[in-house]
Each structure stands twice: as structure tokens, then as C-alpha cells.
Amino acid sequence: MAGKPLSDNDVVASPDRDWSTLAAKAIDDLTRIVQSEIRLLETTLKMVLQSEIDHALAILVAAAVLMSGAACLIGASILLLHQWLPWWQSFGISGVVLLIVSAMIRAIAKERRQIPDLLK
């Protein structure tokens, strides 16, 4: 037996060494679990962030297209009114209509914002 090399299955160490080995393995396992969880969290956050960036970019493009369309409609209404009225009256009427529409939108938005306050 003296010439035979010892394997991992042979119990040779003292009880103190067994506890220290067990504690070291437990800490190593715990470290690996924490590292795996951090990598999983990082991957998940990357996917969520990329999804949110794509969504925000789509909203930005849609808003730009909407504003361009609105500008074209305003210009078309001014040109239509100019067929019967001078330029200053056409712009004035279009401006007044836009102010009325914006006041209506603000009133609707304020009304919707107050409804949840009543439910509390």
C-alpha cells in the first residue's frame, strides 16, 4: 500500500482539511452560480434594451412622418383658401383652426389625466 499512489476517493486528510476543502468547493460553486446569474442578467438586459431602442426608433420615425404629413396638409389648406382669399387671410384662418384644435386636444388630455385621480 505504501507504493500505491492515492486517488481522490481515498480518505487520507484530517477532518480539518476535509472541512476546508468542502468550504472552498462550496464557495467556488457559489461563485460560479453568481457569475452565471450575472451573465444571464446581462444577456436579458441587452435584449430588453435593444427591444426598447427599436421601439423608440420606430416611434421617432412615425412622429417625423406624421409631422411631415401635417405640414403638407396645413400647406394644402392654406393654398386652397388662397384661391378665394388673400394670403394673410388664408394663413390667419389656418392659424385660428390650429389653435382651436390644439385647445381641444389639451382639454381632452387634461380630462383623461383627471379621471385616475377620481378613482383613487
N, CA, C and O atoms as a DFTB+ gen file, in Angstrom:
480 C
 N C O
     1  1       0.801      -1.191       0.000
     2  2       0.000       0.000       0.000
     3  2       0.847       1.260       0.000
     4  3       0.412       2.319      -0.451
     5  1       2.044       1.131       0.504
     6  2       2.874       2.320       0.601
     7  2       3.297       2.821      -0.771
     8  3       3.471       4.026      -0.949
     9  1       3.470       1.920      -1.761
    10  2       3.919       2.324      -3.073
    11  2       2.793       2.766      -3.992
    12  3       3.042       3.343      -5.051
    13  1       1.588       2.506      -3.603
    14  2       0.436       2.829      -4.440
    15  2       0.059       4.303      -4.293
    16  3      -0.098       4.787      -3.172
    17  1      -0.091       5.041      -5.438
    18  2      -0.499       6.445      -5.321
    19  2      -1.941       6.557      -4.832
    20  3      -2.770       5.693      -5.115
    21  1      -2.225       7.608      -4.111
    22  2      -3.554       7.817      -3.550
    23  2      -4.455       8.486      -4.579
    24  3      -4.016       9.368      -5.317
    25  1      -5.689       8.074      -4.623
    26  2      -6.662       8.685      -5.517
    27  2      -7.546       9.640      -4.732
    28  3      -7.432       9.757      -3.512
    29  1      -8.441      10.331      -5.461
    30  2      -9.341      11.277      -4.805
    31  2     -10.336      10.570      -3.898
    32  3     -10.872      11.180      -2.972
    33  1     -10.589       9.293      -4.153
    34  2     -11.583       8.561      -3.358
    35  2     -11.025       8.099      -2.026
    36  3     -11.783       7.792      -1.105
    37  1      -9.726       8.047      -1.919
    38  2      -9.123       7.607      -0.661
    39  2      -9.233       8.713       0.382
    40  3      -8.981       9.884       0.096
    41  1      -9.615       8.322       1.599
    42  2      -9.724       9.279       2.690
    43  2      -8.398       9.287       3.415
    44  3      -8.042       8.335       4.109
    45  1      -7.661      10.397       3.239
    46  2      -6.341      10.481       3.841
    47  2      -6.241      11.707       4.738
    48  3      -5.525      11.691       5.739
    49  1      -6.934      12.736       4.393
    50  2      -6.771      14.023       5.062
    51  2      -7.417      14.011       6.439
    52  3      -8.254      13.166       6.755
    53  1      -7.007      14.958       7.225
    54  2      -7.575      15.113       8.555
    55  2      -8.950      15.759       8.439
    56  3      -9.273      16.340       7.403
    57  1      -9.759      15.668       9.483
    58  2     -11.096      16.271       9.435
    59  2     -11.055      17.774       9.179
    60  3     -11.961      18.303       8.535
    61  1     -10.031      18.478       9.664
    62  2      -9.949      19.921       9.423
    63  2      -9.746      20.205       7.942
    64  3     -10.329      21.142       7.396
    65  1      -8.935      19.408       7.310
    66  2      -8.680      19.615       5.886
    67  2      -9.923      19.290       5.070
    68  3     -10.177      19.952       4.064
    69  1     -10.694      18.310       5.465
    70  2     -11.926      17.975       4.755
    71  2     -12.925      19.127       4.811
    72  3     -13.567      19.445       3.810
    73  1     -13.057      19.752       5.980
    74  2     -13.984      20.876       6.097
    75  2     -13.525      22.073       5.278
    76  3     -14.339      22.767       4.668
    77  1     -12.221      22.311       5.266
    78  2     -11.722      23.454       4.494
    79  2     -11.888      23.199       2.995
    80  3     -12.200      24.118       2.239
    81  1     -11.680      21.952       2.567
    82  2     -11.882      21.616       1.162
    83  2     -13.350      21.754       0.791
    84  3     -13.692      22.292      -0.262
    85  1     -14.206      21.265       1.666
    86  2     -15.642      21.367       1.426
    87  2     -16.083      22.829       1.372
    88  3     -16.880      23.197       0.509
    89  1     -15.583      23.661       2.271
    90  2     -15.931      25.091       2.268
    91  2     -15.415      25.765       1.005
    92  3     -16.109      26.600       0.424
    93  1     -14.211      25.416       0.572
    94  2     -13.654      26.002      -0.645
    95  2     -14.489      25.611      -1.857
    96  3     -14.753      26.447      -2.721
    97  1     -14.905      24.354      -1.929
    98  2     -15.743      23.914      -3.044
    99  2     -17.108      24.600      -3.002
   100  3     -17.649      24.964      -4.046
   101  1     -17.663      24.776      -1.816
   102  2     -18.955      25.450      -1.695
   103  2     -18.849      26.903      -2.149
   104  3     -19.728      27.407      -2.848
   105  1     -17.778      27.567      -1.751
   106  2     -17.578      28.955      -2.170
   107  2     -17.351      29.028      -3.672
   108  3     -17.866      29.929      -4.334
   109  1     -16.581      28.084      -4.218
   110  2     -16.349      28.046      -5.664
   111  2     -17.658      27.823      -6.418
   112  3     -17.918      28.484      -7.424
   113  1     -18.480      26.893      -5.932
   114  2     -19.779      26.654      -6.577
   115  2     -20.674      27.887      -6.493
   116  3     -21.338      28.246      -7.466
   117  1     -20.688      28.524      -5.341
   118  2     -21.493      29.718      -5.159
   119  2     -21.013      30.836      -6.089
   120  3     -21.828      31.560      -6.661
   121  1     -19.708      30.976      -6.237
   122  2     -19.144      31.978      -7.143
   123  2     -19.554      31.697      -8.589
   124  3     -19.919      32.617      -9.321
   125  1     -19.495      30.451      -8.991
   126  2     -19.899      30.088     -10.349
   127  2     -21.386      30.357     -10.576
   128  3     -21.769      30.812     -11.654
   129  1     -22.220      30.087      -9.590
   130  2     -23.656      30.349      -9.718
   131  2     -23.903      31.845      -9.863
   132  3     -24.686      32.269     -10.713
   133  1     -23.239      32.638      -9.039
   134  2     -23.408      34.091      -9.110
   135  2     -22.937      34.613     -10.461
   136  3     -23.596      35.466     -11.056
   137  1     -21.797      34.111     -10.958
   138  2     -21.308      34.545     -12.268
   139  2     -22.285      34.166     -13.372
   140  3     -22.511      34.946     -14.298
   141  1     -22.862      32.980     -13.282
   142  2     -23.840      32.557     -14.294
   143  2     -25.082      33.441     -14.251
   144  3     -25.614      33.817     -15.295
   145  1     -25.536      33.767     -13.068
   146  2     -26.708      34.641     -12.934
   147  2     -26.414      36.036     -13.477
   148  3     -27.278      36.649     -14.104
   149  1     -25.215      36.538     -13.245
   150  2     -24.844      37.863     -13.759
   151  2     -24.808      37.843     -15.279
   152  3     -25.285      38.781     -15.918
   153  1     -24.246      36.781     -15.872
   154  2     -24.232      36.683     -17.338
   155  2     -25.645      36.580     -17.886
   156  3     -25.952      37.186     -18.913
   157  1     -26.511      35.827     -17.222
   158  2     -27.905      35.709     -17.656
   159  2     -28.616      37.060     -17.565
   160  3     -29.356      37.433     -18.476
   161  1     -28.397      37.793     -16.477
   162  2     -28.990      39.116     -16.318
   163  2     -28.479      40.075     -17.383
   164  3     -29.247      40.864     -17.933
   165  1     -27.185      40.007     -17.675
   166  2     -26.603      40.873     -18.701
   167  2     -27.215      40.579     -20.072
   168  3     -27.542      41.501     -20.818
   169  1     -27.367      39.307     -20.398
   170  2     -27.962      38.931     -21.680
   171  2     -29.405      39.395     -21.766
   172  3     -29.831      39.908     -22.800
   173  1     -30.154      39.221     -20.699
   174  2     -31.556      39.638     -20.672
   175  2     -31.678      41.147     -20.803
   176  3     -32.524      41.640     -21.549
   177  1     -30.840      41.884     -20.084
   178  2     -30.882      43.339     -20.158
   179  2     -30.508      43.842     -21.553
   180  3     -31.077      44.822     -22.034
   181  1     -29.557      43.176     -22.197
   182  2     -29.195      43.569     -23.558
   183  2     -30.368      43.392     -24.501
   184  3     -30.633      44.256     -25.337
   185  1     -31.078      42.270     -24.370
   186  2     -32.218      42.021     -25.248
   187  2     -33.334      43.027     -24.999
   188  3     -33.925      43.544     -25.947
   189  1     -33.628      43.307     -23.738
   190  2     -34.681      44.261     -23.398
   191  2     -34.306      45.663     -23.876
   192  3     -35.141      46.377     -24.431
   193  1     -33.060      46.052     -23.663
   194  2     -32.609      47.380     -24.082
   195  2     -32.665      47.516     -25.602
   196  3     -33.089      48.552     -26.115
   197  1     -32.247      46.488     -26.319
   198  2     -32.299      46.530     -27.777
   199  2     -33.741      46.634     -28.259
   200  3     -34.029      47.361     -29.209
   201  1     -34.646      45.912     -27.609
   202  2     -36.057      45.976     -27.975
   203  2     -36.628      47.374     -27.734
   204  3     -37.379      47.889     -28.563
   205  1     -36.276      47.986     -26.609
   206  2     -36.762      49.325     -26.303
   207  2     -36.191      50.364     -27.267
   208  3     -36.897      51.290     -27.666
   209  1     -34.926      50.219     -27.641
   210  2     -34.320      51.143     -28.600
   211  2     -35.016      51.028     -29.948
   212  3     -35.298      52.042     -30.587
   213  1     -35.297      49.796     -30.390
   214  2     -36.004      49.602     -31.657
   215  2     -37.395      50.226     -31.611
   216  3     -37.842      50.845     -32.577
   217  1     -38.075      50.057     -30.472
   218  2     -39.420      50.622     -30.313
   219  2     -39.366      52.156     -30.336
   220  3     -40.185      52.795     -30.998
   221  1     -38.418      52.737     -29.626
   222  2     -38.291      54.199     -29.591
   223  2     -37.935      54.751     -30.968
   224  3     -38.422      55.811     -31.361
   225  1     -37.091      54.037     -31.696
   226  2     -36.729      54.480     -33.037
   227  2     -37.933      54.438     -33.975
   228  3     -38.118      55.335     -34.798
   229  1     -38.744      53.400     -33.847
   230  2     -39.948      53.308     -34.676
   231  2     -40.919      54.446     -34.357
   232  3     -41.524      55.018     -35.264
   233  1     -41.068      54.772     -33.083
   234  2     -41.948      55.880     -32.694
   235  2     -41.404      57.209     -33.218
   236  3     -42.175      58.060     -33.662
   237  1     -40.089      57.394     -33.170
   238  2     -39.480      58.617     -33.665
   239  2     -39.704      58.781     -35.167
   240  3     -40.029      59.871     -35.636
   241  1     -39.532      57.704     -35.908
   242  2     -39.755      57.766     -37.359
   243  2     -41.224      58.050     -37.652
   244  3     -41.540      58.857     -38.526
   245  1     -42.124      57.388     -36.921
   246  2     -43.559      57.615     -37.125
   247  2     -43.928      59.062     -36.808
   248  3     -44.741      59.660     -37.513
   249  1     -43.343      59.628     -35.760
   250  2     -43.629      61.020     -35.408
   251  2     -43.115      61.974     -36.487
   252  3     -43.782      62.956     -36.811
   253  1     -41.953      61.696     -37.036
   254  2     -41.408      62.546     -38.096
   255  2     -42.293      62.494     -39.342
   256  3     -42.548      63.521     -39.971
   257  1     -42.756      61.303     -39.692
   258  2     -43.638      61.164     -40.848
   259  2     -44.967      61.874     -40.587
   260  3     -45.513      62.523     -41.480
   261  1     -45.486      61.751     -39.364
   262  2     -46.740      62.414     -39.007
   263  2     -46.604      63.933     -39.092
   264  3     -47.502      64.607     -39.597
   265  1     -45.496      64.472     -38.606
   266  2     -45.306      65.919     -38.671
   267  2     -45.153      66.396     -40.113
   268  3     -45.649      67.462     -40.478
   269  1     -44.471      65.609     -40.920
   270  2     -44.349      65.976     -42.335
   271  2     -45.711      65.977     -43.013
   272  3     -46.018      66.881     -43.791
   273  1     -46.524      64.979     -42.725
   274  2     -47.866      64.927     -43.296
   275  2     -48.734      66.079     -42.824
   276  3     -49.498      66.651     -43.601
   277  1     -48.612      66.419     -41.538
   278  2     -49.388      67.538     -41.017
   279  2     -48.974      68.853     -41.681
   280  3     -49.823      69.684     -42.004
   281  1     -47.676      69.036     -41.883
   282  2     -47.202      70.255     -42.550
   283  2     -47.730      70.332     -43.978
   284  3     -48.099      71.408     -44.449
   285  1     -47.766      69.196     -44.664
   286  2     -48.306      69.182     -46.033
   287  2     -49.797      69.515     -46.037
   288  3     -50.266      70.255     -46.902
   289  1     -50.535      68.975     -45.081
   290  2     -51.970      69.276     -45.011
   291  2     -52.226      70.742     -44.689
   292  3     -53.138      71.350     -45.249
   293  1     -51.435      71.308     -43.800
   294  2     -51.602      72.725     -43.479
   295  2     -51.301      73.580     -44.713
   296  3     -52.034      74.519     -45.024
   297  1     -50.219      73.242     -45.405
   298  2     -49.880      73.988     -46.625
   299  2     -50.965      73.853     -47.686
   300  3     -51.296      74.822     -48.370
   301  1     -51.512      72.660     -47.818
   302  2     -52.578      72.460     -48.804
   303  2     -53.827      73.255     -48.442
   304  3     -54.484      73.816     -49.319
   305  1     -54.157      73.304     -47.147
   306  2     -55.348      74.075     -46.758
   307  2     -55.137      75.570     -46.990
   308  3     -56.061      76.283     -47.381
   309  1     -53.905      76.040     -46.744
   310  2     -53.623      77.453     -46.994
   311  2     -53.723      77.757     -48.486
   312  3     -54.300      78.771     -48.877
   313  1     -53.164      76.884     -49.317
   314  2     -53.239      77.099     -50.766
   315  2     -54.675      77.030     -51.270
   316  3     -55.052      77.764     -52.184
   317  1     -55.479      76.144     -50.674
   318  2     -56.886      76.056     -51.064
   319  2     -57.623      77.337     -50.700
   320  3     -58.379      77.871     -51.512
   321  1     -57.409      77.833     -49.486
   322  2     -58.063      79.074     -49.075
   323  2     -57.590      80.262     -49.906
   324  3     -58.343      81.214     -50.112
   325  1     -56.336      80.212     -50.388
   326  2     -55.800      81.327     -51.157
   327  2     -56.481      81.471     -52.526
   328  3     -56.374      82.514     -53.171
   329  1     -57.162      80.445     -52.948
   330  2     -57.881      80.573     -54.218
   331  2     -59.007      81.600     -54.116
   332  3     -59.372      82.225     -55.112
   333  1     -59.561      81.774     -52.904
   334  2     -60.678      82.708     -52.711
   335  2     -60.304      83.924     -51.865
   336  3     -60.966      84.959     -51.941
   337  1     -59.249      83.805     -51.064
   338  2     -58.871      84.865     -50.125
   339  2     -57.412      85.269     -50.341
   340  3     -56.637      84.530     -50.948
   341  1     -57.044      86.465     -49.831
   342  2     -55.629      86.852     -49.893
   343  2     -54.788      85.952     -48.967
   344  3     -55.322      85.244     -48.113
   345  1     -53.461      86.001     -49.161
   346  2     -52.573      85.137     -48.388
   347  2     -52.734      85.330     -46.882
   348  3     -52.811      84.355     -46.135
   349  1     -52.783      86.582     -46.436
   350  2     -52.824      86.821     -44.999
   351  2     -54.083      86.245     -44.384
   352  3     -54.035      85.749     -43.258
   353  1     -55.189      86.292     -45.069
   354  2     -56.417      85.707     -44.534
   355  2     -56.332      84.178     -44.528
   356  3     -56.822      83.535     -43.600
   357  1     -55.721      83.605     -45.542
   358  2     -55.573      82.148     -45.594
   359  2     -54.722      81.643     -44.427
   360  3     -55.068      80.665     -43.763
   361  1     -53.601      82.333     -44.193
   362  2     -52.748      81.945     -43.056
   363  2     -53.455      82.194     -41.734
   364  3     -53.340      81.383     -40.815
   365  1     -54.174      83.285     -41.618
   366  2     -54.891      83.593     -40.378
   367  2     -55.952      82.555     -40.060
   368  3     -56.053      82.103     -38.919
   369  1     -56.739      82.172     -41.045
   370  2     -57.775      81.163     -40.815
   371  2     -57.145      79.831     -40.420
   372  3     -57.614      79.166     -39.497
   373  1     -56.080      79.445     -41.121
   374  2     -55.405      78.181     -40.789
   375  2     -54.826      78.226     -39.381
   376  3     -54.897      77.234     -38.655
   377  1     -54.255      79.361     -38.985
   378  2     -53.714      79.500     -37.635
   379  2     -54.781      79.404     -36.568
   380  3     -54.580      78.745     -35.548
   381  1     -55.915      80.055     -36.789
   382  2     -57.012      80.002     -35.820
   383  2     -57.541      78.573     -35.681
   384  3     -57.811      78.109     -34.574
   385  1     -57.684      77.886     -36.804
   386  2     -58.152      76.492     -36.757
   387  2     -57.175      75.625     -35.972
   388  3     -57.593      74.789     -35.171
   389  1     -55.868      75.820     -36.198
   390  2     -54.873      75.044     -35.466
   391  2     -54.904      75.358     -33.972
   392  3     -54.753      74.450     -33.154
   393  1     -55.094      76.604     -33.604
   394  2     -55.202      76.958     -32.182
   395  2     -56.419      76.307     -31.536
   396  3     -56.336      75.828     -30.404
   397  1     -57.545      76.283     -32.239
   398  2     -58.757      75.653     -31.708
   399  2     -58.540      74.152     -31.535
   400  3     -58.930      73.573     -30.521
   401  1     -57.916      73.526     -32.534
   402  2     -57.653      72.082     -32.440
   403  2     -56.707      71.783     -31.285
   404  3     -56.924      70.820     -30.551
   405  1     -55.659      72.588     -31.107
   406  2     -54.727      72.337     -30.002
   407  2     -55.396      72.552     -28.647
   408  3     -55.094      71.825     -27.701
   409  1     -56.294      73.528     -28.526
   410  2     -57.026      73.738     -27.273
   411  2     -57.930      72.547     -26.978
   412  3     -58.058      72.138     -25.824
   413  1     -58.554      71.990     -28.007
   414  2     -59.403      70.812     -27.810
   415  2     -58.565      69.603     -27.375
   416  3     -58.990      68.832     -26.515
   417  1     -57.388      69.438     -27.963
   418  2     -56.523      68.317     -27.580
   419  2     -56.060      68.464     -26.138
   420  3     -56.032      67.482     -25.396
   421  1     -55.694      69.686     -25.727
   422  2     -55.281      69.913     -24.330
   423  2     -56.424      69.640     -23.362
   424  3     -56.202      69.080     -22.288
   425  1     -57.646      70.028     -23.726
   426  2     -58.795      69.790     -22.849
   427  2     -59.058      68.296     -22.707
   428  3     -59.345      67.814     -21.611
   429  1     -58.961      67.574     -23.798
   430  2     -59.175      66.124     -23.744
   431  2     -58.090      65.461     -22.918
   432  3     -58.377      64.565     -22.125
   433  1     -56.834      65.893     -23.094
   434  2     -55.728      65.312     -22.330
   435  2     -55.870      65.607     -20.845
   436  3     -55.599      64.739     -20.016
   437  1     -56.291      66.822     -20.496
   438  2     -56.478      67.179     -19.092
   439  2     -57.607      66.360     -18.474
   440  3     -57.510      65.937     -17.322
   441  1     -58.671      66.136     -19.233
   442  2     -59.809      65.352     -18.758
   443  2     -59.391      63.920     -18.487
   444  3     -59.784      63.345     -17.472
   445  1     -58.607      63.337     -19.368
   446  2     -58.147      61.956     -19.183
   447  2     -57.191      61.843     -18.020
   448  3     -57.160      60.810     -17.351
   449  1     -56.411      62.873     -17.759
   450  2     -55.461      62.831     -16.659
   451  2     -56.181      62.917     -15.323
   452  3     -55.689      62.369     -14.337
   453  1     -57.325      63.581     -15.252
   454  2     -58.044      63.740     -14.002
   455  2     -58.881      62.525     -13.645
   456  3     -59.212      62.347     -12.472
   457  1     -59.231      61.697     -14.586
   458  2     -60.060      60.528     -14.310
   459  2     -59.380      59.561     -13.328
   460  3     -60.047      59.116     -12.394
   461  1     -58.097      59.210     -13.481
   462  2     -57.487      58.309     -12.494
   463  2     -57.441      58.905     -11.104
   464  3     -57.497      58.161     -10.125
   465  1     -57.340      60.255     -10.976
   466  2     -57.336      60.881      -9.664
   467  2     -58.669      60.668      -8.944
   468  3     -58.694      60.542      -7.720
   469  1     -59.772      60.627      -9.687
   470  2     -61.073      60.417      -9.078
   471  2     -61.242      58.988      -8.593
   472  3     -61.997      58.746      -7.652
   473  1     -60.559      58.036      -9.213
   474  2     -60.695      56.637      -8.838
   475  2     -59.913      56.299      -7.582
   476  3     -60.174      55.266      -6.966
   477  1     -58.976      57.123      -7.186
   478  2     -58.137      56.821      -6.004
   479  2     -58.880      56.988      -4.716
   480  3     -58.315      56.772      -3.645
